Each structure stands twice: as structure tokens, then as C-alpha cells.
Amino acid sequence: MSTRSDHVDGRATVGLRCGVRSRSAVLVAAGLAVALTSSLTAGCAHGGRDDDRAPQHTSAVPAPPAALSRRAVSPDVPAGSPLAVKIDNAPQARPQTGLAEADVVYAEQVEGGLSRLMAVYASRLPRTVGPVRSARESDLELLRQFGRPTLAFSGAQHKLLPLIGRAPLRAQSPDHAPGAYYRGLGRRAPHNLYLRPDRLLPAAPGTAALGTGFRYGPAPAAGGIPTASRTVRYPAARFTFTWSAARGRWLVAMDGRTTVTTAGTPVAPATVVVQYVRIRTSGYHDKLGNHTPYTQTVGSGRAEVLRDGRSFLASWSRPAATGGTTFTAADGGPLTFAAGQVWVVFAPAP
């Protein structure tokens, strides 16, 4: 008896060749098939099996060849739909891929005080993004501002899936679009699931698809405090943004290490927003019993906006989920952002 492992479009399948048809051989083959299939499918993003803290194993497969990466995109893509991708931010998931190309990156707290990212793409689509991880309930509130966006995620807790299905978005997990995902080499699941964005959207929709409410323009003439660096801490994660005058950008470090992509590109937003929000306990929890935090992004509160080497005190307002967030300077005028990537870190309100 011999076995073979076949890889089709980023999905691993197992086949068996049996030269002996005896009952014992068939039983052995069946047992081996079960074992191999289990090793290949462990860590896949179905239902509630996407656990943040329990390492899983899977057989990795290489990315599809570039010449085969494009396929017909489903005709249900809404016009002007941005792409939002849930990105793993556990230490085992770094460096990430495609993070520097995002227009907006949201950082949120998840179970155990860890962090996760949501990257939103509108002006351009990178070739690959990842590692992709699971969605949370508060993501649905955050995404309402984009109309009907496309959400790429690895899965969700079983009880949350119906809520995602009813949300005004185009949910595209590996269950919905298996050909858009593949398991990368060199990492263990669940930290090795990657997305080919061009299999979900035919093209980048353009910045008009960003319903963030952000305003861009010159920095306020007064009110800013010169700032060399700013650190935001979660119970088990921290973000540090250090101003680089040479680059005219804020260099990102996570958990004390400079953030670069797998291509070696430093992640350096032009504007960083520390937005103080209410973070409460949701009705969902992970397999270890850790309750999922709910990050409330509708409402109002205070914020700090970092741009051009200065920190500006601001207030934020988002009256309804269907609208974006506006930021107001201390003098009552709109607080504008610098052109380029924006990071929004949701920090717990004191």
C-alpha cells in the first residue's frame, strides 16, 4: 500500500492506493487515511475551531503559482466594496504579509488580553494577506460604516456564525471561498492561513469606498505636543509608535519588536489614532472559557491623534453604526489626518 498527498488550489487532499484488497489491508488503509486527513484538516477555520491560544497542527501547502492565482470573482461583489481582513497578531503570526498596503489598520483587544488586527483595503489590493484569523462580534459594528464590505476571516465561534450571516456584509471565509485561501509553509496552524485578495474582489474599489469619516489635510497650526513615541498597552500586548523624521512616518513596534512585513517592509503609518472606547464582555467565549471582549465603536469619547511628530488631543464621535467616526480638535475644529496609512488602536476608556 502507498499513500499520496495531493494539493489542489491551496487545499490538501489525501488519496490512497491499495495493492492488496484484503479486509485487514482496507482497515489499515482506512485508519491511515483518517490519521492523515486529521493532520491535514486540524486547524481549519470551520465553526468554532479557530482558537486563539491552543496551537494546532496542519500540513502546509505552497501558494498557488502566480499565473494561476486569478479566477472568476463571484458576481455578488457590491460596487465600491472595500476588503476587510482579520489578521492574526499573535507573536507566532509575525511578520505578517500585506499589512503595509492597507489603507486603515484597526487594532483591537481579544481574549486573554491579546490583540488582533483588521486591515481595510480600498486603494490597492496586495497579492497576499495574512495570516488570516477569526472574526468577533464587535467587528460587525465596526464594518457597518463601509456599506456592504467584503470580510475575509478564517471562521468564527459557532454561535456567532448566524449573526455574521445576517450582517450587511459579504462574508468570505474558507467555507465560502476555499479557492481564495491557502496554508503557507513554515508555520503551524492556525498561524499559516493566507488570502489571495484578487480571488474575492476583481479590483481595488478606490478610496471613495472608505466610509471612515476621516478628514485629511494640513496639520493644525497649534495645539500639538512634540512626541517622540507613544505606547498603548493591553493586558498581554503592546503597541509602540515612534516618530521617524527621515521617513515622515510613525514606525510600529509590537511587543517591543519593530514591525516589518514578510517582504521586509517597515509598517509605518502617517497617522496613528489612540481611540478610547468602552470594552465590555460579550456573550461569546473561546474554547478555554475566556470571554471575548466587545469593542464598542459607536458613541463618543476622547482620543489622541499622532501626526507629523506631534500628538493632538481630540474627541471622537460616531452617532450611528452606519456612519464613520469624526475627530474634533481642542479648538472645536475638525482634526485632519496626514495622507497615507492610518492606524486606529482601540484603547480601554479610563
C-alpha positions in Angstrom: 0.0 0.0 0.0 1.2 3.5 -0.8 -0.2 6.9 0.1 -0.1 10.2 -1.7 -0.9 13.7 -0.7 -2.4 15.9 -3.4 -2.6 19.7 -3.2 -5.3 21.4 -5.3 -5.7 25.2 -5.2 -4.2 25.5 -1.8 -6.3 22.7 -0.3 -4.7 19.5 0.8 -6.4 16.2 -0.1 -5.3 12.6 0.7 -5.6 9.7 -1.6 -4.8 6.0 -1.0 -3.5 3.4 -3.4 -4.1 -0.2 -2.2 -2.4 -3.0 -3.9 -3.9 -5.6 -1.5 -7.7 -5.7 -1.2 -7.9 -7.9 1.9 -10.1 -6.8 4.8 -7.2 -6.1 7.1 -5.4 -4.0 4.5 -8.5 -2.0 3.9 -8.9 -1.4 7.6 -5.3 -0.3 7.9 -5.7 2.0 4.9 -8.8 3.5 6.4 -7.1 4.1 9.7 -4.2 5.7 7.9 -6.5 7.9 5.8 -8.3 9.1 8.9 -5.0 9.9 10.6 -3.6 11.7 7.6 -6.9 13.6 7.0 -7.0 14.7 10.6 -3.4 16.0 10.4 -4.3 17.9 7.3 -7.6 19.4 8.4 -6.7 20.3 12.0 -6.7 24.0 12.5 -9.0 24.7 9.5 -11.4 27.6 10.1 -14.8 25.9 10.4 -17.3 27.0 13.1 -15.7 27.4 16.5 -12.4 25.5 15.9 -10.4 28.7 15.5 -8.9 29.0 19.0 -6.5 31.9 19.8 -4.5 30.2 22.4 -4.4 26.5 21.6 -1.7 25.7 18.9 -2.8 23.4 16.2 -1.0 21.4 13.5 -1.7 21.1 9.8 0.1 20.1 6.7 1.1 23.2 4.9 0.9 23.7 1.1 2.6 26.3 -1.0 0.9 29.3 -2.5 -0.7 28.7 -5.9 1.5 29.8 -8.8 1.1 33.5 -9.7 -0.1 32.5 -13.2 -3.0 30.5 -11.6 -3.9 33.0 -8.9 -6.7 34.8 -10.7 -10.1 33.2 -11.0 -13.5 34.5 -11.8 -14.8 36.5 -8.9 -18.3 35.9 -7.7 -20.8 38.3 -9.4 -22.3 39.3 -6.0 -19.4 41.7 -5.2 -21.1 45.0 -4.3 -19.9 48.0 -6.3 -17.4 50.0 -4.4 -16.9 47.3 -1.7 -13.7 47.6 0.3 -12.0 44.4 1.6 -11.6 44.0 5.3 -9.3 41.2 6.5 -9.0 39.9 10.1 -5.2 39.4 10.6 -3.5 37.4 13.3 -1.3 39.3 15.6 -0.1 36.6 18.0 3.8 36.6 18.2 3.7 33.3 16.2 2.0 35.1 13.3 4.6 37.7 12.8 5.9 39.0 10.4 2.6 39.5 8.6 2.1 39.7 4.9 0.3 42.6 3.1 -0.1 44.8 6.2 1.8 47.8 4.8 -0.6 48.1 1.8 -3.7 48.6 3.9 -5.4 52.0 3.9 -6.6 51.6 7.5 -5.5 49.2 10.2 -7.6 48.7 13.4 -6.1 47.1 16.5 -8.4 45.6 19.0 -8.2 43.6 22.2 -9.3 39.9 22.1 -9.3 37.0 24.6 -6.6 36.8 27.2 -5.6 40.4 26.7 -4.1 39.6 23.3 -4.5 41.7 20.2 -5.8 41.3 16.7 -5.8 43.5 13.6 -8.4 44.3 11.0 -6.9 45.7 7.8 -9.1 47.5 5.3 -8.0 47.7 1.6 -9.5 50.1 -0.9 -6.8 52.0 -2.8 -4.9 48.8 -3.7 -5.0 45.0 -3.2 -1.8 43.3 -2.2 -1.1 39.9 -3.8 -1.3 38.1 -0.5 -2.6 39.0 3.0 -2.2 37.1 6.2 -2.2 35.2 8.4 -6.0 35.4 8.4 -7.8 34.7 11.7 -11.3 34.6 13.1 -14.0 37.3 13.4 -15.5 38.8 16.5 -18.9 40.2 17.3 -17.8 43.8 17.5 -16.3 43.6 14.0 -19.8 43.7 12.7 -20.5 47.1 14.3 -17.2 48.5 13.1 -17.8 47.3 9.5 -21.3 48.9 9.1 -19.6 52.2 8.1 -18.4 50.7 4.9 -21.8 49.8 3.4 -21.6 46.2 2.4 -17.9 45.3 2.6 -16.2 42.0 1.9 -15.0 40.4 5.1 -12.2 37.8 4.8 -11.9 35.8 8.0 -10.9 32.2 9.0 -14.1 31.4 10.8 -15.9 32.3 14.0 -17.4 30.7 17.1 -20.4 28.5 16.1 -23.0 30.7 17.9 -21.7 33.8 16.1 -21.9 32.5 12.6 -25.7 33.2 12.2 -25.1 36.8 13.3 -22.4 37.2 10.7 -24.7 35.6 8.1 -27.4 38.2 8.8 -25.0 41.2 8.8 -24.9 43.6 5.9 -21.6 42.4 4.6 -20.2 39.8 2.2 -18.7 37.1 4.5 -15.9 35.2 2.7 -14.3 32.6 5.0 -12.6 29.4 3.6 -16.0 27.7 3.8 -17.4 30.3 1.4 -14.4 30.8 -0.9 -12.0 27.9 -0.4 -10.0 28.8 -3.6 -9.1 32.2 -2.2 -7.1 30.7 0.8 -4.1 28.5 1.2 -1.9 27.2 4.0 1.6 28.7 4.0 4.8 26.8 4.5 7.0 27.1 7.6 4.4 27.9 10.2 2.0 25.9 12.3 -1.8 26.3 12.1 -3.7 28.4 12.9 -1.0 30.9 12.1 -0.5 30.0 8.5 -3.7 30.7 6.6 -3.3 33.2 3.8 -5.6 35.0 1.4 -5.4 35.9 -2.3 -7.4 39.1 -2.4 -7.8 39.0 -6.2 -10.0 35.9 -5.8 -12.5 37.9 -3.7 -12.5 41.3 -5.5 -11.9 42.0 -9.2 -10.1 45.2 -8.4 -9.4 47.7 -5.7 -12.6 49.9 -5.4 -10.7 53.1 -4.6 -10.5 55.4 -1.6 -14.1 56.6 -2.1 -15.2 53.2 -0.6 -13.7 54.1 2.7 -16.6 55.4 4.8 -14.4 56.1 7.8 -15.4 59.7 8.2 -11.7 60.7 8.5 -10.6 64.0 7.1 -7.2 64.6 5.5 -5.3 67.9 5.2 -2.6 70.0 6.8 -1.9 69.7 10.5 -3.4 72.2 12.9 -1.1 75.2 13.4 -1.3 74.9 17.2 -2.2 72.6 19.9 0.1 69.7 19.2 2.7 68.4 21.6 6.0 67.2 20.2 6.0 63.4 20.7 8.9 61.0 20.0 6.9 57.9 20.8 3.6 56.6 22.2 2.9 53.2 23.7 -0.6 51.6 24.1 -0.8 48.6 26.3 -3.3 45.7 26.5 -3.1 43.1 29.3 -1.0 40.8 27.1 0.2 43.0 24.2 1.6 46.4 23.5 2.0 48.8 20.5 4.7 51.5 20.3 4.7 54.2 17.6 8.0 56.0 17.2 8.3 59.1 15.0 10.8 59.0 12.2 11.5 62.4 10.8 13.5 60.9 8.0 10.5 58.8 6.8 7.8 61.3 7.9 6.0 58.3 9.4 5.4 56.5 12.7 7.4 53.3 12.9 5.3 50.5 14.5 6.7 48.1 17.1 4.6 45.3 18.7 5.6 43.7 22.0 8.9 45.5 21.8 9.9 44.4 18.3 9.9 46.5 15.1 7.1 45.6 12.8 8.0 44.6 9.3 6.2 42.6 6.7 7.5 39.3 5.3 8.9 41.4 2.4 11.0 43.3 5.0 8.9 46.5 4.5 8.6 48.5 7.7 5.0 49.2 8.7 4.9 53.0 9.1 1.5 54.8 9.2 1.3 58.5 8.5 -1.4 58.9 11.3 -2.0 57.0 14.5 -5.2 57.3 16.5 -5.4 56.2 20.0 -9.2 56.0 20.4 -10.5 55.4 24.0 -13.6 53.3 23.8 -15.8 51.1 26.1 -14.6 47.5 26.1 -17.1 45.2 27.7 -17.6 41.5 27.9 -19.6 39.9 25.1 -21.7 36.8 25.3 -19.2 34.7 23.5 -16.0 33.0 24.7 -13.2 30.8 23.3 -12.6 27.1 23.9 -10.7 27.8 27.1 -13.6 29.8 28.6 -12.1 33.3 28.0 -14.9 35.7 27.3 -14.5 37.7 24.1 -14.2 41.5 24.7 -16.7 43.7 22.8 -15.1 46.9 21.5 -17.9 49.5 21.3 -17.1 51.9 18.4 -20.5 53.7 18.3 -20.7 56.6 20.7 -18.2 59.3 21.7 -15.1 59.8 23.8 -11.7 61.2 23.8 -8.7 60.4 21.5 -5.1 61.2 20.7 -4.1 61.8 17.1 -0.4 61.4 16.2 0.8 63.0 13.1 3.9 64.9 11.9 5.8 64.2 15.1 3.1 65.7 17.3 0.2 64.5 19.5 -3.1 66.3 19.3 -5.8 65.8 21.9 -9.2 65.2 20.3 -12.7 64.0 20.8 -14.3 61.3 18.6 -18.0 60.9 17.7 -19.8 58.1 15.8 -23.6 58.5 16.5 -24.7 55.5 14.4 -23.1 52.3 13.1 -23.9 53.2 9.5 -21.7 56.3 9.7 -18.0 57.0 10.1 -16.1 58.5 13.0 -15.3 62.2 13.2 -12.4 63.7 15.2 -12.6 67.2 16.6 -9.6 69.2 17.8 -9.5 71.0 21.2 -10.4 74.3 19.5 -13.6 72.8 18.1 -12.5 72.4 14.5 -12.1 69.2 12.6 -8.8 67.4 13.3 -7.3 66.3 9.9 -5.1 63.3 9.3 -1.9 63.2 7.2 -2.2 61.5 3.8 -1.2 57.8 4.0 -2.0 54.8 6.1 -3.9 55.3 9.3 -3.7 53.0 12.4 -6.5 53.2 14.9 -5.8 51.5 18.3 -8.9 50.9 20.4 -7.8 51.5 24.0 -10.0 51.0 27.0 -11.5 54.2 28.3 -10.4 55.0 31.8 
